[in-house]
């Protein structure tokens, strides 16, 4: 009788663990370089998100595709920790080249060392300049 309870509990546990698969495409042509992170830490069933993944070194031309999923192994680990630690599998495909800029576009490069306030000010200034001059403005981060 006890064995049947464990089978029932196991079936309920396995069927309640959900796997997901999300793909974000940026519109750029995918290249051959990929960054694969099998255990990206999220916490409390994904309520506390993962830390940002910086791929600027590996993807100098930007990102083409970001795939996020919870594999069976990720789900098993999440189930064993009762969802406190909920890892995800993230695969990032780099872009093969940069997109072409519109003719006559103004390029504003925002340094990575800029504070959030400086970034916001530079973005607002670029928007205002673009609206005033009717010239496309490209922001580079």
Backbone as ProteinMPNN parsed JSONL, in Angstrom:
{"seq_chain_A": "XXXXXXXXXXXXXXXXXXXXXXXXXXXXXXXXXXXXXXXXXXXXXXXXXXXXXXXXXXXXXXXXXXXXXXXXXXXXXXXXXXXXXXXXXXXXXXXXXXXXXXXXXXXXXXXXXXXXXXXXXXXXXXXXXXXXXXXXXXXXX", "coords_chain_A": {"N_chain_A": [[0.824, -1.188, 0.0], [1.95, 1.235, 0.757], [3.843, 1.626, -1.236], [2.267, 2.231, -3.476], [1.341, 4.749, -2.799], [3.679, 6.259, -2.991], [4.192, 6.045, -5.723], [1.96, 7.365, -6.751], [2.359, 9.925, -5.621], [4.769, 10.568, -6.868], [3.999, 10.655, -9.571], [2.23, 12.841, -9.501], [4.009, 14.872, -8.706], [5.874, 14.889, -10.847], [4.181, 15.511, -12.998], [3.33, 18.011, -12.306], [5.498, 19.631, -12.608], [6.548, 22.085, -14.712], [7.781, 22.565, -17.965], [9.357, 25.012, -19.999], [9.804, 26.963, -22.982], [11.289, 29.584, -24.564], [11.783, 31.854, -27.192], [13.562, 34.576, -28.364], [13.853, 36.682, -31.016], [15.932, 38.993, -32.61], [15.932, 40.021, -35.117], [18.257, 40.26, -36.467], [20.789, 38.709, -38.526], [21.654, 35.434, -37.715], [24.813, 34.351, -36.437], [27.716, 32.186, -36.241], [28.617, 31.913, -33.654], [27.862, 30.934, -30.383], [26.654, 31.363, -27.054], [26.404, 29.4, -24.315], [24.63, 28.741, -21.489], [24.01, 26.548, -19.057], [22.953, 26.401, -16.449], [21.456, 28.903, -15.271], [20.896, 30.969, -12.647], [17.807, 31.455, -11.122], [15.476, 32.528, -8.654], [13.037, 31.538, -6.199], [10.882, 30.292, -7.729], [11.347, 31.618, -10.094], [10.569, 34.192, -9.661], [12.431, 35.984, -8.587], [14.607, 37.317, -10.74], [17.224, 36.194, -13.027], [20.693, 37.198, -12.988], [21.904, 39.721, -15.249], [23.294, 38.648, -18.379], [26.323, 39.245, -19.742], [27.374, 39.561, -22.939], [28.955, 41.023, -24.594], [31.667, 40.822, -25.26], [31.879, 38.316, -26.552], [30.019, 38.637, -28.565], [30.451, 40.879, -30.629], [29.026, 42.102, -32.669], [26.476, 42.212, -31.81], [23.392, 40.634, -30.708], [21.559, 37.91, -32.04], [19.657, 35.833, -31.527], [17.96, 34.778, -28.6], [17.507, 32.123, -26.532], [15.567, 30.739, -24.068], [15.004, 28.284, -21.683], [13.496, 25.745, -19.625], [14.908, 22.938, -18.831], [14.472, 19.353, -18.434], [16.256, 18.504, -16.445], [16.819, 20.988, -15.205], [14.252, 21.497, -14.199], [14.001, 19.336, -12.475], [15.971, 19.892, -10.542], [14.896, 22.304, -9.594], [12.526, 21.274, -8.522], [13.519, 19.613, -6.492], [14.534, 21.52, -4.761], [12.281, 22.693, -3.972], [11.477, 24.845, -5.506], [12.85, 27.03, -4.598], [15.445, 27.487, -5.582], [15.599, 27.903, -8.913], [16.787, 26.9, -11.679], [17.624, 27.902, -15.082], [18.067, 27.229, -18.589], [20.002, 28.965, -20.828], [20.59, 30.053, -24.071], [22.503, 31.93, -26.221], [22.679, 33.311, -29.361], [24.988, 34.824, -31.387], [24.988, 37.74, -33.526], [25.679, 37.84, -37.038], [26.577, 40.087, -38.385], [26.544, 43.679, -38.166], [23.615, 45.736, -38.369], [22.768, 47.771, -41.196], [23.185, 51.303, -41.162], [20.813, 53.987, -41.305], [20.9, 56.338, -44.018], [22.726, 59.276, -43.447], [22.375, 59.242, -40.73], [22.684, 60.155, -37.302], [25.051, 59.167, -34.96], [25.049, 58.233, -31.648], [27.094, 57.432, -29.085], [26.859, 55.716, -26.152], [28.661, 55.497, -23.301], [29.775, 52.567, -21.523], [30.409, 53.053, -18.937], [28.788, 55.045, -18.078], [26.545, 56.594, -15.797], [23.218, 55.684, -14.655], [21.679, 58.049, -14.679], [23.175, 59.72, -16.385], [23.037, 58.197, -18.733], [20.264, 58.285, -19.226], [19.954, 61.054, -19.643], [21.53, 61.406, -21.958], [20.102, 59.842, -23.782], [17.63, 61.186, -23.802], [18.497, 63.671, -24.837], [19.34, 62.843, -27.39], [16.921, 61.982, -28.491], [15.491, 64.406, -28.504], [17.105, 65.923, -30.247], [16.82, 64.432, -32.606], [14.08, 64.725, -33.081], [13.931, 67.492, -33.424], [15.58, 67.965, -35.673], [14.792, 66.169, -37.561], [16.358, 64.034, -38.31], [17.524, 60.721, -38.429], [18.519, 59.029, -35.45], [20.967, 57.012, -34.003], [21.497, 54.929, -31.303], [24.225, 53.707, -29.55], [25.332, 51.306, -27.328]], "CA_chain_A": [[0.0, 0.0, 0.0], [2.835, 2.382, 0.865], [4.475, 1.767, -2.547], [1.3, 2.874, -4.36], [1.318, 6.176, -2.447], [4.887, 6.884, -3.558], [3.998, 6.138, -7.175], [0.997, 8.446, -6.962], [3.01, 11.205, -5.31], [5.761, 10.811, -7.916], [3.281, 11.057, -10.786], [1.74, 14.208, -9.279], [5.167, 15.751, -8.684], [6.418, 15.019, -12.202], [3.222, 16.172, -13.894], [3.164, 19.418, -11.918], [6.677, 20.399, -13.004], [6.316, 22.585, -16.071], [8.927, 22.984, -18.751], [8.983, 26.064, -20.925], [10.77, 27.263, -24.033], [11.011, 30.919, -25.083], [12.775, 32.29, -28.172], [13.48, 35.987, -28.723], [14.645, 36.958, -32.211], [16.12, 40.433, -32.732], [15.849, 40.423, -36.513], [19.589, 40.204, -37.069], [21.166, 37.42, -39.08], [22.449, 34.668, -36.747], [26.169, 33.937, -36.79], [28.091, 30.84, -35.799], [29.026, 31.939, -32.249], [26.797, 30.828, -29.388], [27.023, 31.343, -25.639], [25.488, 28.424, -23.727], [24.644, 28.699, -20.023], [23.058, 25.493, -18.722], [22.333, 26.642, -15.154], [21.366, 30.316, -14.923], [20.157, 30.943, -11.385], [16.676, 32.289, -10.72], [15.089, 32.142, -7.304], [11.623, 31.577, -5.825], [10.072, 29.919, -8.885], [11.593, 32.575, -11.159], [10.129, 35.539, -9.285], [13.665, 36.756, -8.538], [15.2, 36.969, -12.03], [18.656, 35.934, -13.142], [21.566, 38.338, -13.242], [22.123, 39.908, -16.694], [24.419, 37.936, -18.983], [27.041, 40.183, -20.602], [28.009, 38.843, -24.048], [29.552, 42.008, -25.509], [32.971, 40.329, -25.73], [31.664, 37.207, -27.474], [29.114, 39.062, -29.653], [30.715, 42.3, -30.914], [28.04, 42.612, -33.618], [25.163, 42.148, -31.192], [22.735, 39.346, -30.472], [20.525, 37.574, -33.019], [18.606, 34.997, -30.934], [18.119, 34.37, -27.203], [16.605, 31.019, -26.222], [15.509, 30.437, -22.639], [14.153, 27.122, -21.444], [13.713, 24.96, -18.422], [15.048, 21.542, -19.236], [14.025, 18.388, -17.426], [17.211, 18.56, -15.336], [16.558, 22.229, -14.476], [13.01, 21.297, -13.459], [14.259, 18.391, -11.388], [16.683, 20.644, -9.493], [13.912, 23.215, -9.008], [11.61, 20.476, -7.708], [14.217, 19.148, -5.291], [14.708, 22.654, -3.847], [10.922, 23.216, -3.779], [11.347, 26.094, -6.246], [13.66, 28.123, -4.05], [16.428, 27.673, -6.64], [14.953, 27.449, -10.149], [17.71, 27.214, -12.771], [17.153, 27.915, -16.458], [19.082, 27.049, -19.622], [19.963, 30.111, -21.739], [21.508, 29.976, -25.201], [22.532, 33.195, -26.938], [23.331, 33.215, -30.667], [25.484, 36.134, -31.789], [24.656, 38.185, -34.876], [26.817, 37.698, -37.957], [27.076, 41.422, -38.71], [25.673, 44.735, -37.676], [22.637, 46.24, -39.334], [23.221, 48.987, -41.853], [22.595, 52.507, -40.602], [20.134, 54.837, -42.282], [21.741, 57.379, -44.602], [22.728, 60.552, -42.73], [22.021, 59.061, -39.322], [23.6, 60.613, -36.268], [25.351, 58.071, -34.045], [25.362, 58.648, -30.281], [27.645, 56.296, -28.349], [26.695, 55.859, -24.703], [29.701, 54.658, -22.697], [29.318, 51.57, -20.538], [30.691, 53.577, -17.601], [27.825, 56.108, -17.766], [25.582, 56.302, -14.736], [21.853, 55.666, -15.194], [21.228, 59.418, -14.925], [23.865, 60.184, -17.595], [22.438, 57.472, -19.854], [18.944, 58.857, -19.461], [20.12, 62.385, -20.222], [22.022, 61.256, -23.335], [18.992, 59.329, -24.597], [16.675, 62.286, -23.974], [19.101, 64.639, -25.756], [19.324, 62.272, -28.738], [15.526, 62.023, -28.96], [15.148, 65.797, -28.789], [17.824, 66.323, -31.461], [16.211, 63.738, -33.735], [12.782, 65.353, -33.34], [14.144, 68.867, -33.899], [16.254, 68.023, -36.977], [14.203, 65.145, -38.433], [17.464, 63.158, -38.736], [17.546, 59.51, -37.593], [19.576, 58.938, -34.456], [21.262, 55.645, -33.609], [22.151, 54.846, -30.001], [25.105, 52.551, -29.353], [25.657, 51.095, -25.917]], "C_chain_A": [[0.871, 1.255, 0.0], [3.494, 2.669, -0.481], [3.557, 2.504, -3.52], [1.211, 4.368, -4.068], [2.524, 6.899, -3.05], [4.77, 7.025, -5.072], [3.041, 7.286, -7.485], [1.609, 9.813, -6.711], [4.047, 11.557, -6.368], [5.106, 11.28, -9.21], [2.777, 12.491, -10.651], [2.899, 15.196, -9.327], [5.715, 15.966, -10.089], [5.466, 15.748, -13.138], [3.025, 17.631, -13.535], [4.381, 20.254, -12.265], [6.516, 20.787, -14.469], [7.639, 22.95, -16.72], [8.457, 24.1, -19.669], [10.121, 26.3, -21.895], [10.38, 28.611, -24.627], [12.139, 31.314, -26.023], [12.518, 33.757, -28.495], [14.405, 36.203, -29.906], [14.717, 38.46, -32.4], [15.99, 40.925, -34.157], [17.199, 40.441, -37.211], [19.872, 38.798, -37.572], [22.035, 36.668, -38.076], [23.824, 34.308, -37.307], [26.446, 32.549, -36.251], [28.466, 30.778, -34.324], [27.807, 31.86, -31.342], [27.401, 30.821, -27.994], [25.97, 30.479, -24.956], [25.671, 28.38, -22.218], [23.581, 27.703, -19.575], [22.343, 25.717, -17.392], [22.429, 28.125, -14.811], [20.416, 30.402, -13.732], [19.017, 31.954, -11.35], [16.202, 31.728, -9.386], [13.585, 32.294, -7.118], [10.726, 31.428, -7.042], [10.212, 30.906, -10.044], [11.127, 33.981, -10.848], [11.338, 36.469, -9.177], [14.458, 36.374, -9.79], [16.703, 36.735, -11.95], [19.421, 37.246, -13.314], [21.738, 38.496, -14.756], [23.37, 39.161, -17.171], [25.072, 38.885, -19.985], [27.79, 39.405, -21.678], [28.659, 39.811, -25.038], [30.897, 41.556, -26.049], [32.796, 39.244, -26.784], [30.858, 37.622, -28.703], [29.339, 40.546, -29.98], [29.715, 42.921, -31.883], [26.62, 42.572, -33.065], [24.623, 40.732, -31.119], [21.648, 39.136, -31.525], [19.36, 36.833, -32.367], [18.961, 34.692, -29.477], [17.06, 33.303, -26.933], [16.709, 30.723, -24.733], [14.562, 29.264, -22.457], [14.437, 26.535, -20.074], [13.737, 23.509, -18.863], [14.521, 20.632, -18.129], [14.944, 18.442, -16.207], [17.034, 19.833, -14.519], [15.302, 22.094, -13.624], [13.176, 20.358, -12.285], [14.968, 19.085, -10.227], [15.731, 21.612, -8.801], [12.929, 22.473, -8.109], [12.247, 20.013, -6.414], [14.422, 20.272, -4.275], [13.376, 23.338, -3.555], [10.751, 24.594, -4.415], [12.151, 27.252, -5.702], [14.764, 28.481, -5.038], [15.832, 27.07, -7.905], [15.846, 27.777, -11.343], [17.042, 27.163, -14.138], [18.341, 27.696, -17.383], [18.921, 28.206, -20.607], [21.011, 29.899, -22.824], [21.374, 31.261, -26.011], [23.305, 32.989, -28.23], [23.709, 34.624, -31.1], [25.052, 36.453, -33.22], [25.899, 38.099, -35.751], [27.392, 39.051, -38.35], [26.105, 42.45, -38.168], [24.708, 45.165, -38.77], [23.172, 47.515, -39.975], [22.473, 50.18, -41.279], [21.866, 53.293, -41.681], [21.081, 55.934, -42.776], [21.584, 58.672, -43.813], [22.428, 60.441, -41.255], [23.117, 59.596, -38.409], [23.796, 59.452, -35.3], [25.746, 58.652, -32.694], [25.838, 57.404, -29.542], [27.543, 56.589, -26.858], [27.706, 54.937, -24.04], [29.132, 53.705, -21.644], [29.536, 52.06, -19.114], [29.713, 54.674, -17.193], [26.886, 55.662, -16.658], [24.182, 56.249, -15.35], [21.324, 57.075, -15.505], [21.869, 59.971, -16.197], [23.289, 59.506, -18.836], [21.079, 58.059, -20.223], [19.023, 60.229, -20.115], [20.581, 62.303, -21.669], [20.914, 60.756, -24.26], [17.967, 60.427, -24.849], [17.206, 63.336, -24.941], [19.063, 64.127, -27.195], [17.911, 62.293, -29.322], [15.14, 63.447, -29.346], [15.816, 66.255, -30.077], [17.195, 65.688, -32.699], [14.856, 64.366, -34.095], [12.942, 66.748, -33.937], [14.692, 68.911, -35.325], [15.661, 67.07, -38.001], [15.277, 64.251, -39.065], [17.429, 61.923, -37.843], [18.748, 59.504, -36.647], [19.724, 57.495, -34.018], [21.992, 55.689, -32.275], [22.983, 53.572, -29.946], [25.49, 52.484, -27.884], [26.923, 50.29, -25.802]], "O_chain_A": [[0.558, 2.229, -0.685], [3.687, 3.832, -0.836], [4.029, 3.322, -4.309], [1.027, 5.168, -4.985], [2.399, 8.014, -3.557], [5.208, 8.028, -5.636], [3.296, 8.084, -8.386], [1.406, 10.747, -7.487], [4.188, 12.726, -6.728], [5.602, 12.194, -9.868], [2.886, 13.274, -11.594], [2.773, 16.258, -9.937], [5.992, 17.1, -10.48], [5.907, 16.525, -13.984], [2.593, 18.417, -14.379], [4.307, 21.482, -12.221], [6.37, 19.933, -15.344], [8.505, 23.567, -16.099], [7.294, 24.132, -20.07], [11.257, 25.888, -21.658], [9.271, 28.769, -25.137], [13.313, 31.135, -25.7], [11.404, 34.138, -28.854], [15.604, 35.941, -29.816], [13.692, 39.141, -32.359], [15.941, 42.133, -34.388], [17.265, 40.621, -38.427], [19.277, 37.824, -37.11], [23.049, 37.2, -37.626], [23.972, 34.004, -38.49], [25.531, 31.827, -35.855], [28.621, 29.681, -33.786], [26.845, 32.612, -31.503], [28.513, 30.338, -27.784], [24.78, 30.787, -25.01], [26.742, 28.024, -21.726], [22.386, 27.973, -19.697], [21.214, 25.254, -17.229], [23.368, 28.554, -14.141], [19.27, 29.958, -13.807], [19.229, 33.153, -11.525], [16.5, 30.584, -9.042], [12.944, 33.089, -7.805], [9.921, 32.305, -7.353], [9.313, 31.023, -10.877], [11.271, 34.877, -11.679], [11.28, 37.614, -9.624], [14.93, 35.242, -9.9], [17.352, 37.036, -10.949], [18.863, 38.262, -13.729], [21.719, 37.498, -15.478], [24.365, 39.062, -16.453], [24.444, 39.282, -20.967], [28.732, 38.673, -21.375], [28.887, 39.455, -26.194], [31.238, 41.875, -27.188], [33.49, 39.251, -27.801], [31.001, 37.021, -29.768], [28.502, 41.382, -29.64], [29.568, 44.143, -31.916], [25.666, 42.868, -33.784], [25.318, 39.765, -31.431], [20.91, 40.062, -31.861], [18.201, 37.161, -32.619], [20.11, 34.389, -29.159], [15.864, 33.55, -27.087], [17.796, 30.488, -24.206], [13.459, 29.248, -23.004], [15.47, 26.795, -19.457], [12.709, 22.934, -19.221], [14.174, 21.085, -17.039], [14.473, 18.427, -15.07], [17.088, 19.792, -13.29], [15.28, 22.519, -12.469], [12.572, 20.55, -11.229], [14.608, 18.889, -9.067], [15.746, 21.736, -7.576], [12.541, 22.979, -7.056], [11.607, 20.015, -5.362], [14.48, 20.02, -3.071], [13.337, 24.421, -2.97], [9.974, 25.414, -3.926], [12.141, 28.341, -6.276], [14.993, 29.661, -5.305], [15.588, 25.865, -7.967], [15.679, 28.829, -11.96], [16.036, 26.481, -14.332], [19.485, 27.948, -17.006], [17.839, 28.41, -21.157], [22.17, 29.604, -22.534], [20.279, 31.634, -26.432], [24.452, 32.544, -28.206], [22.857, 35.51, -31.173], [24.787, 35.554, -34.018], [27.023, 38.261, -35.276], [28.588, 39.15, -38.624], [24.988, 42.125, -37.765], [24.971, 44.97, -39.957], [23.943, 48.25, -39.358], [21.29, 50.091, -40.951], [22.263, 53.265, -42.846], [21.953, 56.394, -42.039], [20.469, 59.116, -43.54], [22.242, 61.459, -40.589], [24.307, 59.5, -38.707], [22.828, 58.825, -34.87], [26.667, 59.464, -32.605], [25.089, 56.44, -29.387], [28.076, 57.585, -26.369], [27.622, 53.719, -24.197], [28.145, 54.006, -20.973], [28.92, 51.546, -18.18], [29.796, 55.185, -16.076], [26.485, 54.5, -16.593], [23.988, 56.729, -16.467], [20.603, 57.265, -16.485], [21.195, 60.616, -17.0], [23.077, 60.152, -19.862], [20.791, 58.296, -21.396], [18.256, 60.535, -21.028], [20.086, 63.043, -22.52], [20.807, 61.206, -25.401], [17.486, 60.586, -25.971], [16.457, 63.841, -25.776], [18.785, 64.893, -28.117], [17.725, 62.585, -30.503], [14.532, 63.668, -30.393], [15.18, 66.9, -30.911], [17.057, 66.346, -33.73], [14.531, 64.518, -35.273], [12.196, 67.142, -34.834], [14.318, 69.788, -36.104], [15.99, 67.151, -39.185], [15.13, 63.778, -40.192], [17.317, 62.052, -36.624], [19.846, 59.924, -37.011], [18.74, 56.83, -33.698], [22.987, 56.398, -32.13], [22.493, 52.488, -30.262], [25.913, 53.473, -27.284], [27.372, 50.002, -24.693]]}, "name": "protein", "num_of_chains": 1, "seq": "XXXXXXXXXXXXXXXXXXXXXXXXXXXXXXXXXXXXXXXXXXXXXXXXXXXXXXXXXXXXXXXXXXXXXXXXXXXXXXXXXXXXXXXXXXXXXXXXXXXXXXXXXXXXXXXXXXXXXXXXXXXXXXXXXXXXXXXXXXXXX"}
